[in-house]
């Protein structure tokens, strides 16, 4: 068995282990990149209901993987951050004009 085959087998086992431990409240990512939390698992249909920022959808378990990125931040937290406003184009032009005048 080659190195690539062993890596593929180990990766598949890791994903299978993750899927076998899924329970309500587990943070997941779908194969297409949707981040969410498991609300319900139905072993009979091999599916789960995922909540992603209040939107619920049903996914087959084979489409669920461990999140590779941080979970989605709370929108209220983002809105309350002090974000510096970008400079307006006119501001940049005025700075260039001042530099020319000073020379």
MARVO-986425 format. One line per 4 residues: number of its first residue (from 1); for each residue x, y, z of N, C-alpha, C. Coordinates in nm, 4 decimals. Example, Ala and Ser with C-alpha at 12.3 -4.5 7.8 and 13.67 -1.06 7.14 Angstrom:
# residues 2
1) 1.3190:-0.5690:0.7800:1.2300:-0.4500:0.7800:1.3200:-0.3300:0.7800 ~ 1.2850:-0.2250:0.7080:1.3670:-0.1060:0.7140:1.2900:0.0030:0.7870;
# end
This chain:
# residues 103
1) 0.0844:-0.1171:0.0000:0.0000:0.0000:0.0000:0.0893:0.1239:0.0000 ~ 0.0637:0.2182:-0.0918:0.1453:0.3373:-0.1019:0.1108:0.4401:0.0046 ~ 0.1978:0.5413:0.0146:0.1780:0.6478:0.1129:0.0462:0.7202:0.0880 ~ 0.0146:0.7462:-0.0377:-0.1093:0.8160:-0.0724:-0.2316:0.7357:-0.0290;
5) -0.2281:0.6060:-0.0499:-0.3399:0.5195:-0.0112:-0.3603:0.5204:0.1399 ~ -0.2499:0.5182:0.2141:-0.2603:0.5211:0.3612:-0.3172:0.6539:0.4085 ~ -0.2746:0.7635:0.3451:-0.3267:0.8951:0.3832:-0.4760:0.9050:0.3527 ~ -0.5163:0.8543:0.2368:-0.6583:0.8570:0.2006:-0.7415:0.7725:0.2975;
9) -0.6893:0.6563:0.3336:-0.7605:0.5684:0.4259:-0.7725:0.6348:0.5631 ~ -0.6651:0.6976:0.6089:-0.6677:0.7652:0.7391:-0.7651:0.8827:0.7369 ~ -0.7678:0.9585:0.6282:-0.8599:1.0716:0.6161:-1.0047:1.0240:0.6164 ~ -1.0319:0.9149:0.5445:-1.1675:0.8590:0.5401:-1.2099:0.8106:0.6786;
13) -1.1193:0.7459:0.7509:-1.1504:0.6978:0.8859:-1.1807:0.8150:0.9790 ~ -1.1047:0.9240:0.9654:-1.1266:1.0424:1.0494:-1.2654:1.1014:1.0242 ~ -1.3034:1.1127:0.8963:-1.4356:1.1653:0.8603:-1.5448:1.0716:0.9106 ~ -1.5266:0.9415:0.8910:-1.6260:0.8437:0.9376:-1.6422:0.8502:1.0896;
17) -1.5304:0.8634:1.1615:-1.5364:0.8746:1.3070:-1.6115:1.0004:1.3494 ~ -1.5841:1.1105:1.2808:-1.6531:1.2362:1.3107:-1.8036:1.2198:1.2906 ~ -1.8426:1.1633:1.1775:-1.9855:1.1470:1.1473:-2.0543:1.0526:1.2462 ~ -1.9821:0.9534:1.2962:-2.0436:0.8586:1.3893:-2.0641:0.9198:1.5277;
21) -1.9985:1.0297:1.5568:-2.0114:1.0940:1.6883:-2.1012:1.2175:1.6846 ~ -2.1678:1.2431:1.5724:-2.2529:1.3613:1.5615:-2.3710:1.3525:1.6576 ~ -2.3932:1.4609:1.7295:-2.5072:1.4721:1.8206:-2.5625:1.6132:1.8104 ~ -2.6809:1.6332:1.8659:-2.7422:1.7645:1.8678:-2.6442:1.8639:1.9306;
25) -2.6257:1.9782:1.8635:-2.5351:2.0819:1.9133:-2.3963:2.0791:1.8527 ~ -2.3630:1.9741:1.7768:-2.2312:1.9656:1.7142:-2.2195:2.0693:1.6030 ~ -2.1096:2.1449:1.6031:-2.0829:2.2409:1.4969:-2.0278:2.1639:1.3777 ~ -2.0835:2.1924:1.2589:-2.0424:2.1194:1.1393:-2.0243:2.2170:1.0232;
29) -1.9704:2.1616:0.9162:-1.9626:2.2321:0.7894:-2.0100:2.1328:0.6843 ~ -2.0816:2.1814:0.5848:-2.1221:2.0924:0.4770:-2.0114:2.0895:0.3729 ~ -2.0190:1.9940:0.2833:-1.9199:1.9847:0.1765:-1.9156:2.1105:0.0907 ~ -2.0259:2.1841:0.0867:-2.0300:2.3078:0.0068:-1.9900:2.4307:0.0872;
33) -1.9604:2.4118:0.2163:-1.9087:2.5224:0.2959:-2.0069:2.5888:0.3911 ~ -2.1296:2.5403:0.3990:-2.2275:2.5970:0.4919:-2.1882:2.5598:0.6339 ~ -2.1804:2.6580:0.7217:-2.1488:2.6342:0.8623:-2.2770:2.6330:0.9427 ~ -2.2881:2.5427:1.0392:-2.4079:2.5368:1.1195:-2.3933:2.4443:1.2382;
37) -2.5054:2.4233:1.3044:-2.5115:2.3391:1.4230:-2.6206:2.2354:1.4034 ~ -2.5939:2.1138:1.4429:-2.6934:2.0071:1.4289:-2.8073:2.0301:1.5276 ~ -2.9290:2.0274:1.4748:-3.0500:2.0420:1.5553:-3.1127:1.9054:1.5805 ~ -3.1059:1.8190:1.4797:-3.1689:1.6873:1.4899:-3.0980:1.5904:1.3964;
41) -3.0852:1.4653:1.4392:-3.0277:1.3615:1.3546:-3.1319:1.2515:1.3371 ~ -3.1496:1.2066:1.2127:-3.2430:1.0983:1.1820:-3.1615:0.9841:1.1211 ~ -3.1298:0.8849:1.2030:-3.0490:0.7709:1.1577:-3.1226:0.6882:1.0530 ~ -3.2576:0.6860:1.0584:-3.3363:0.6085:0.9618:-3.3185:0.6607:0.8194;
45) -3.3116:0.7933:0.8052:-3.2953:0.8527:0.6719:-3.1513:0.8969:0.6464 ~ -3.0633:0.8713:0.7443:-2.9230:0.9080:0.7310:-2.9082:1.0573:0.7013 ~ -2.9830:1.1397:0.7781:-2.9806:1.2836:0.7537:-2.9811:1.3599:0.8854 ~ -2.9556:1.4903:0.8742:-2.9568:1.5775:0.9915:-3.0163:1.7118:0.9526;
49) -3.0817:1.7751:1.0485:-3.1287:1.9122:1.0289:-3.0228:2.0032:1.0875 ~ -2.9808:2.0992:1.0071:-2.8750:2.1925:1.0442:-2.9348:2.3316:1.0607 ~ -2.8932:2.4015:1.1654:-2.9322:2.5416:1.1860:-2.8112:2.6273:1.1522 ~ -2.8277:2.7149:1.0548:-2.7213:2.8066:1.0158:-2.7767:2.9483:1.0262;
53) -2.7458:3.0150:1.1366:-2.7920:3.1514:1.1633:-2.9432:3.1649:1.1513 ~ -3.0158:3.0678:1.2055:-3.1610:3.0726:1.2071:-3.2284:3.0048:1.0896 ~ -3.1550:2.9741:0.9848:-3.2113:2.9034:0.8691:-3.1849:2.7546:0.8874 ~ -3.2908:2.6757:0.8832:-3.2760:2.5306:0.9018:-3.2883:2.4602:0.7681;
57) -3.2045:2.3579:0.7513:-3.2086:2.2777:0.6289:-3.1682:2.1343:0.6624 ~ -3.2135:2.0399:0.5787:-3.1829:1.8985:0.5996:-3.0693:1.8576:0.5056 ~ -2.9729:1.7821:0.5602:-2.8560:1.7368:0.4843:-2.8346:1.5889:0.5094 ~ -2.7872:1.5179:0.4081:-2.7466:1.3792:0.4301:-2.6184:1.3819:0.5123;
61) -2.6007:1.2837:0.5983:-2.4840:1.2820:0.6866:-2.3529:1.2774:0.6090 ~ -2.3544:1.2154:0.4912:-2.2325:1.2070:0.4108:-2.1829:1.3441:0.3638 ~ -2.2687:1.4464:0.3712:-2.2290:1.5807:0.3279:-2.1696:1.6631:0.4418 ~ -2.1669:1.6079:0.5625:-2.1208:1.6829:0.6790:-1.9764:1.6502:0.7128;
65) -1.9006:1.7548:0.7411:-1.7596:1.7396:0.7788:-1.7295:1.8311:0.8966 ~ -1.6142:1.8088:0.9574:-1.5691:1.8930:1.0670:-1.5346:2.0313:1.0109 ~ -1.5776:2.1387:1.0763:-1.5478:2.2727:1.0248:-1.3974:2.2952:1.0126 ~ -1.3567:2.3533:0.9003:-1.2150:2.3860:0.8791:-1.1868:2.5310:0.9107;
69) -1.2925:2.6081:0.9327:-1.2770:2.7502:0.9620:-1.3486:2.7812:1.0918 ~ -1.3212:2.8976:1.1462:-1.3889:2.9388:1.2684:-1.5386:2.9462:1.2442 ~ -1.6148:2.9277:1.3477:-1.7591:2.9353:1.3337:-1.8009:3.0764:1.2963 ~ -1.9170:3.0889:1.2414:-1.9688:3.2172:1.1977:-1.9852:3.3092:1.3179;
73) -1.9285:3.4315:1.3111:-1.9417:3.5234:1.4241:-2.0847:3.5748:1.4361 ~ -2.1195:3.6160:1.5555:-2.2494:3.6743:1.5812:-2.2574:3.8099:1.5105 ~ -2.3622:3.8323:1.4324:-2.3770:3.9562:1.3558:-2.3768:4.0766:1.4488 ~ -2.4391:4.0666:1.5659:-2.4428:4.1786:1.6608:-2.3019:4.2158:1.7055;
77) -2.2141:4.1173:1.7228:-2.0766:4.1464:1.7623:-2.0044:4.2250:1.6536 ~ -2.0280:4.1894:1.5288:-1.9629:4.2582:1.4177:-2.0118:4.4021:1.4089 ~ -2.1431:4.4221:1.4254:-2.2000:4.5563:1.4143:-2.1508:4.6480:1.5242 ~ -2.1138:4.5941:1.6396:-2.0708:4.6764:1.7526:-1.9211:4.7049:1.7525;
81) -1.8462:4.6443:1.6623:-1.7023:4.6678:1.6570:-1.6745:4.8083:1.6057 ~ -1.5664:4.8674:1.6579:-1.5238:4.9982:1.6083:-1.4444:4.9760:1.4807 ~ -1.5064:5.0063:1.3694:-1.4422:4.9878:1.2405:-1.4112:5.1252:1.1831 ~ -1.2867:5.1439:1.1500:-1.2447:5.2717:1.0948:-1.3016:5.2875:0.9548;
85) -1.3602:5.4022:0.9280:-1.4174:5.4281:0.7965:-1.3047:5.4417:0.6944 ~ -1.3217:5.3872:0.5758:-1.2179:5.4013:0.4736:-1.2108:5.5460:0.4255 ~ -1.0941:5.5860:0.3818:-1.0766:5.7211:0.3289:-1.1558:5.7348:0.1999 ~ -1.2129:5.8486:0.1803:-1.2855:5.8753:0.0576:-1.1855:5.9112:-0.0518;
89) -1.2215:5.8898:-0.1750:-1.1314:5.9209:-0.2866:-1.0913:6.0678:-0.2829 ~ -1.1852:6.1542:-0.2520:-1.1554:6.2972:-0.2442:-1.0503:6.3272:-0.1391 ~ -1.0521:6.2547:-0.0255:-0.9534:6.2741:0.0802:-0.8137:6.2413:0.0300 ~ -0.8015:6.1335:-0.0440:-0.6721:6.0918:-0.0977:-0.6215:6.1964:-0.1959;
93) -0.7093:6.2438:-0.2825:-0.6700:6.3450:-0.3809:-0.6259:6.4731:-0.3117 ~ -0.6948:6.5119:-0.2037:-0.6567:6.6328:-0.1309:-0.5188:6.6177:-0.0690 ~ -0.4880:6.4996:-0.0151:-0.3558:6.4761:0.0430:-0.2471:6.4881:-0.0639 ~ -0.2704:6.4335:-0.1818:-0.1731:6.4431:-0.2909:-0.1537:6.5889:-0.3314;
97) -0.2642:6.6655:-0.3364:-0.2574:6.8055:-0.3746:-0.1756:6.8840:-0.2722 ~ -0.1932:6.8565:-0.1426:-0.1172:6.9230:-0.0368:0.0316:6.8951:-0.0513 ~ 0.0639:6.7687:-0.0819:0.2041:6.7306:-0.0987:0.2680:6.8076:-0.2127 ~ 0.1960:6.8269:-0.3223:0.2483:6.8996:-0.4380:0.2666:7.0470:-0.4038;
101) 0.1692:7.1051:-0.3314:0.1773:7.2469:-0.2946:0.2967:7.2723:-0.2036 ~ 0.3263:7.1782:-0.1133:0.4343:7.1962:-0.0177:0.5705:7.1892:-0.0822 ~ 0.5814:7.1308:-0.1986:0.7118:7.1153:-0.2666:0.7462:7.2382:-0.3379;
# end
